[in-house]
Amino acid sequence: MHSDPLLQSAAKTNAALMARRRAALPTGLGQAYEVFAERADGAEIWDVEGKRYIDFAGGIAVLNTGHRHPKIVQAVKAQLDKVHHTCFQVLAYEPYVELAERLIAKAPGAFPKKAFFLSTGAEAVENAIKIARAATGRQAVIAFGGGFHGRTLLGMALTGKVAPYKAGFGPFPAEIYHAEYPNPLHGISVADALRSLEHIFKYDVEPARVAAIILEPVQGEGGFYVAPFEFAQALRTLCDQHGIVFIADEVQTGAGRTGTWLACEQWGVAPDMITMAKSMAGGFPISAVIGRADLMDKPLPGGLGGTYAGNPLACAAALAVLDVFEEEQLLERSRAVGERLKAGLTALMAQHPEIRDVRGLGAMVAIELFEGGDLSKPAAELTKRLCAEALKRGLVLLSCGLYANVIRILVPLTASDDLLDEGLAILGEALQAAKR
């Protein structure tokens, strides 16, 4: 069968490709911008029409090591010449085991650990809950308002944001409860959040029936709010008191985004289990559950796994990511990127009263916008216009937050200072234009 030459000639414009997309793909599969990428390198992308963009989105926190890092590309090509699939549960391969060993060594906590791999962040979260339930014999799980844990039914149930993730998809799995997440900007203190947990124990479910508490160290979709370290420490104490498994969802924060390999390293206490995905393999689909060995061994043989889980190519990429972080000192770079971004955004805040907060951990940085600087008026429309104006000028931004008024920055850590400054300048110009 030959391709239609007219279709081929028309395919290299964003508009023509969008027309084909709309005809072939469902409406529910959202797309932030009507742009089709043709190639990418480092922290830059070129679309099918040849326009250049600075990438401040990083594939939604997937490209901490940048687009097409040479060492990752080389590792995947080398693995492709050996074996690209067996299904680990049928025939094993060494990169899987080596990756588990290296991730275990980097995880906090002075106790024996084990790890295994899946394909997506949602799978990692679901399997962490499975393990917690198998280990405790309990069913209930507590998550937090504003949290995001995936698009599967259990992931949606854990997610503390209705639109667009949960609307129209219920009913959801039972025994999921939501506490408040500390958010001083919106009037929720650490004491308030802990009190909401007490209310759940008093009004909804006794602690003896709770299998796990799952927490994002920095809320991703929820708005890049950082969990205060004292809050994580209080949760650790609470979990120890009641025999509850404490899970850190590091799908978005992990792999160096926050200035340490895992954000929970900064807490001063260790969770029982950690979920990872996104940047851990530089764009190749893999996720991980890392946890206490005594918990991880509770599911029976066959209770964990997946056909594509821990694919050899993804394992090779993840091992290369670990090497790149060490060789290029990307944790130090993450902290430096974060400081540069915060300085630039703080300067913008001084010029624009609509920016009421600059926050983040390491290079996981955000600004929050309010109409006229009024904290009672989240500026969702201004945020939307800002993203559109930035794209016109060649900068890819992502919005997020319960009120859709947060701009989050997830630029590759390999981006140069000049590129960061160029992106920040475009952001400032776009905000000025969006206010007119």
LOLODO-607579 format. One record per residue (C-alpha): residue in three letters; x, y, z. Coordinates in steps of 0.1 Angstrom, whole numbers, padded with zeros to 4 digits, always signed. Layout:
<sites>
ALAXYZ...
</sites>
This chain:
<sites>
MET+0000+0000+0000HIS+0014+0034-0010SER+0010+0065+0010ASP-0011+0094-0004PRO+0015+0119-0017LEU-0009+0148-0009LEU-0012+0135+0027GLN+0026+0133+0029SER+0032+0168+0016ALA+0005+0182+0040ALA+0018+0163+0070LYS+0047+0186+0077THR+0026+0214+0091ASN+0013+0216+0126ALA-0022+0224+0113ALA-0024+0194+0090LEU-0011+0170+0116MET-0036+0184+0141ALA-0064+0178+0116ARG-0053+0142+0113ARG-0049+0139+0151ARG-0085+0152+0157ALA-0099+0127+0133ALA-0080+0097+0147LEU-0076+0103+0184PRO-0102+0107+0212THR-0110+0141+0227GLY-0101+0129+0262LEU-0065+0126+0251GLY-0055+0162+0258GLN-0027+0182+0242ALA-0014+0215+0257TYR-0003+0230+0224GLU-0011+0224+0187VAL+0026+0217+0179PHE+0043+0185+0166ALA+0079+0179+0175GLU+0103+0169+0148ARG+0136+0167+0167ALA+0150+0177+0200ASP+0184+0181+0217GLY+0193+0190+0253ALA+0167+0215+0264GLU+0156+0226+0229ILE+0129+0213+0205TRP+0122+0220+0168ASP+0087+0215+0154VAL+0078+0201+0120GLU+0078+0236+0106GLY+0114+0242+0118LYS+0105+0266+0147ARG+0127+0263+0178TYR+0114+0261+0214ILE+0132+0262+0247ASP+0118+0233+0267PHE+0107+0244+0302ALA+0083+0214+0305GLY+0108+0185+0302GLY+0082+0160+0290ILE+0064+0166+0323ALA+0095+0159+0345VAL+0108+0131+0323LEU+0139+0147+0308ASN+0161+0157+0337THR+0191+0146+0317GLY+0178+0164+0286HIS+0166+0152+0252ARG+0187+0125+0236HIS+0216+0126+0260PRO+0245+0109+0241LYS+0253+0084+0269ILE+0217+0073+0272VAL+0213+0069+0234GLN+0245+0049+0233ALA+0235+0026+0262VAL+0201+0019+0246LYS+0217+0012+0212ALA+0241-0012+0228GLN+0214-0031+0246LEU+0192-0032+0214ASP+0220-0052+0198LYS+0218-0078+0226VAL+0182-0083+0237HIS+0152-0060+0238HIS+0126-0082+0254THR+0122-0115+0271CYS+0097-0106+0299PHE+0117-0106+0331GLN+0094-0132+0347VAL+0103-0157+0320LEU+0140-0151+0313ALA+0159-0126+0335TYR+0187-0102+0324GLU+0215-0086+0344PRO+0207-0049+0338TYR+0174-0053+0358VAL+0192-0067+0388GLU+0220-0041+0386LEU+0195-0013+0384ALA+0177-0026+0415GLU+0210-0028+0434ARG+0220+0007+0425LEU+0186+0022+0433ILE+0185+0004+0467ALA+0219+0018+0475LYS+0207+0054+0469ALA+0174+0051+0488PRO+0173+0065+0524GLY+0167+0043+0554ALA+0191+0021+0575PHE+0172-0011+0568PRO+0174-0039+0541LYS+0156-0030+0509LYS+0144-0046+0477ALA+0132-0031+0444PHE+0113-0041+0413PHE+0102-0025+0381LEU+0071-0017+0362SER+0063+0005+0332THR+0045+0036+0344GLY+0041+0058+0375ALA+0005+0047+0380GLU+0016+0010+0380ALA+0043+0018+0406VAL+0018+0035+0429GLU-0008+0007+0425ASN+0018-0020+0433ALA+0031+0000+0463ILE-0005-0001+0476LYS-0008-0038+0468ILE+0023-0045+0488ALA+0012-0024+0518ARG-0022-0042+0518ALA-0005-0076+0516ALA+0020-0067+0543THR-0005-0053+0568GLY-0036-0072+0561ARG-0055-0039+0560GLN-0073-0022+0532ALA-0077+0016+0538VAL-0053+0042+0523ILE-0049+0079+0531ALA-0038+0103+0504PHE-0039+0141+0503GLY-0060+0168+0486GLY-0043+0181+0455GLY-0022+0150+0451PHE-0018+0132+0418HIS-0011+0095+0417GLY-0021+0083+0382ARG-0050+0077+0358THR-0059+0041+0366LEU-0089+0036+0387LEU-0069+0032+0419GLY-0046+0060+0408MET-0076+0083+0403ALA-0091+0072+0436LEU-0059+0083+0453THR-0057+0115+0433GLY-0071+0145+0452LYS-0083+0165+0422VAL-0116+0159+0405ALA-0113+0179+0372PRO-0101+0167+0348TYR-0088+0134+0363LYS-0118+0119+0380ALA-0148+0136+0365GLY-0171+0110+0349PHE-0150+0079+0357GLY-0164+0067+0390PRO-0172+0047+0410PHE-0137+0044+0424PRO-0121+0017+0447ALA-0134+0020+0482GLU-0115+0027+0514ILE-0096+0057+0500TYR-0095+0089+0522HIS-0081+0123+0517ALA-0064+0145+0543GLU-0054+0181+0537TYR-0020+0189+0524PRO+0000+0217+0541ASN-0004+0248+0520PRO+0002+0281+0540LEU-0005+0302+0509HIS-0040+0289+0508GLY-0045+0289+0546ILE-0036+0253+0555SER-0009+0250+0581VAL+0010+0218+0591ALA-0012+0217+0623ASP-0043+0220+0601ALA-0032+0191+0579LEU-0024+0169+0609ARG-0057+0178+0624SER-0074+0166+0592LEU-0058+0132+0596GLU-0071+0131+0632HIS-0105+0138+0618ILE-0103+0109+0593PHE-0093+0086+0622LYS-0122+0099+0642TYR-0149+0102+0616ASP-0141+0077+0588VAL-0117+0048+0596GLU-0097+0037+0626PRO-0059+0036+0623ALA-0058-0001+0627ARG-0075-0005+0593VAL-0052+0018+0574ALA-0026+0001+0553ALA-0007+0031+0540ILE-0004+0069+0539ILE+0010+0081+0505LEU+0026+0115+0501GLU+0042+0135+0473PRO+0072+0154+0487VAL+0063+0181+0463GLN+0029+0180+0447GLY+0032+0178+0410GLU-0002+0184+0393GLY-0014+0199+0426GLY+0008+0230+0422PHE+0044+0224+0433TYR+0036+0229+0470VAL+0065+0215+0490ALA+0056+0193+0520PRO+0073+0208+0550PHE+0099+0184+0564GLU+0083+0186+0598PHE+0051+0173+0583ALA+0068+0143+0568GLN+0085+0137+0602ALA+0051+0139+0619LEU+0037+0114+0594ARG+0066+0090+0600THR+0058+0091+0638LEU+0021+0086+0631CYS+0028+0056+0609ASP+0051+0041+0634GLN+0026+0045+0661HIS-0002+0027+0642GLY+0017+0002+0621ILE+0009+0021+0588VAL+0031+0019+0558PHE+0045+0053+0548ILE+0049+0057+0510ALA+0067+0085+0493ASP+0054+0091+0457GLU+0085+0103+0440VAL+0073+0098+0404GLN+0078+0135+0396THR+0102+0145+0423GLY+0127+0116+0419ALA+0158+0113+0398GLY+0175+0145+0410ARG+0148+0171+0402THR+0148+0185+0438GLY+0185+0187+0443THR+0189+0153+0458TRP+0184+0120+0440LEU+0151+0116+0460ALA+0133+0144+0476CYS+0126+0123+0507GLU+0164+0123+0514GLN+0158+0158+0527TRP+0132+0149+0553GLY+0154+0135+0580VAL+0132+0104+0582ALA+0128+0075+0557PRO+0096+0063+0541ASP+0089+0025+0540MET+0084+0025+0503ILE+0092+0048+0474THR+0077+0050+0439MET+0097+0063+0410ALA+0092+0068+0372LYS+0094+0097+0348SER+0131+0109+0347MET+0147+0077+0361ALA+0154+0065+0325GLY+0156+0097+0306GLY+0124+0092+0286PHE+0122+0054+0284PRO+0092+0039+0300ILE+0101+0023+0334SER+0090+0028+0370ALA+0102+0014+0403VAL+0090+0005+0437ILE+0118+0005+0463GLY+0110-0005+0499ARG+0117-0023+0531ALA+0126-0059+0523ASP+0102-0074+0549LEU+0073-0055+0533MET+0084-0062+0497ASP+0086-0099+0503LYS+0049-0102+0515PRO+0032-0107+0481LEU+0032-0143+0469PRO+0052-0153+0438GLY+0033-0141+0407GLY+0016-0113+0427LEU+0040-0087+0412GLY+0052-0081+0377GLY+0041-0071+0342THR+0049-0082+0306TYR+0069-0051+0297ALA+0079-0042+0333GLY+0116-0035+0336ASN+0122-0037+0298PRO+0159-0043+0290LEU+0162-0011+0269ALA+0146+0010+0298CYS+0169-0007+0323ALA+0200+0002+0302ALA+0187+0038+0299ALA+0182+0040+0337LEU+0217+0028+0344ALA+0230+0054+0320VAL+0210+0081+0338LEU+0227+0071+0371ASP+0261+0073+0354VAL+0253+0107+0339PHE+0242+0121+0373GLU+0275+0110+0388GLU+0298+0120+0359GLU+0282+0154+0352GLN+0274+0162+0389LEU+0238+0168+0380LEU+0226+0169+0416GLU+0248+0200+0422ARG+0235+0213+0388SER+0199+0208+0399ARG+0205+0230+0430ALA+0222+0257+0408VAL+0194+0256+0382GLY+0168+0260+0410GLU+0187+0290+0425ARG+0190+0307+0391LEU+0153+0301+0383LYS+0141+0313+0416ALA+0163+0345+0414GLY+0149+0352+0379LEU+0113+0346+0389THR+0117+0366+0421ALA+0129+0395+0400LEU+0098+0391+0378MET+0076+0390+0410ALA+0089+0424+0419GLN+0077+0438+0386HIS+0044+0419+0384PRO+0021+0419+0415GLU+0001+0391+0399ILE+0029+0367+0409ARG+0024+0362+0446ASP+0046+0332+0452VAL+0079+0318+0439ARG+0086+0283+0454GLY+0101+0250+0449LEU+0127+0224+0460GLY+0159+0222+0439ALA+0150+0227+0403MET+0113+0219+0408VAL+0102+0255+0407ALA+0069+0273+0402ILE+0051+0306+0404GLU+0015+0312+0414LEU-0006+0339+0398PHE-0035+0359+0412GLU-0057+0387+0397GLY-0042+0419+0409GLY-0023+0400+0435ASP-0055+0392+0454LEU-0051+0357+0470SER-0088+0352+0468LYS-0087+0354+0430PRO-0066+0327+0414ALA-0057+0339+0379ALA-0065+0308+0358GLU-0072+0328+0326LEU-0040+0349+0329THR-0020+0317+0334LYS-0036+0302+0303ARG-0028+0334+0282LEU+0008+0334+0296CYS+0014+0299+0284ALA+0000+0308+0249GLU+0021+0339+0247ALA+0052+0320+0258LEU+0047+0294+0231LYS+0044+0321+0204ARG+0078+0334+0215GLY+0094+0299+0215LEU+0091+0288+0252VAL+0072+0256+0263LEU+0056+0261+0297LEU+0032+0239+0317SER+0005+0251+0341CYS-0009+0231+0370GLY-0026+0235+0404LEU-0060+0231+0419TYR-0070+0265+0406ALA-0050+0262+0373ASN-0030+0293+0382VAL+0005+0278+0387ILE+0033+0278+0362ARG+0057+0250+0369ILE+0092+0247+0355LEU+0108+0214+0347VAL+0136+0224+0324PRO+0163+0197+0318LEU+0191+0200+0343THR+0216+0200+0315ALA+0204+0233+0302SER+0230+0260+0301ASP+0228+0292+0321ASP+0224+0312+0289LEU+0194+0290+0279LEU+0178+0294+0313ASP+0182+0332+0311GLU+0167+0332+0276GLY+0137+0312+0288LEU+0132+0335+0318ALA+0133+0366+0296ILE+0107+0351+0273LEU+0086+0342+0303GLY+0087+0379+0314GLU+0078+0391+0279ALA+0049+0367+0277LEU+0036+0377+0311GLN+0036+0414+0301ALA+0018+0405+0269ALA-0007+0383+0287LYS-0017+0412+0310ARG-0027+0435+0282
</sites>
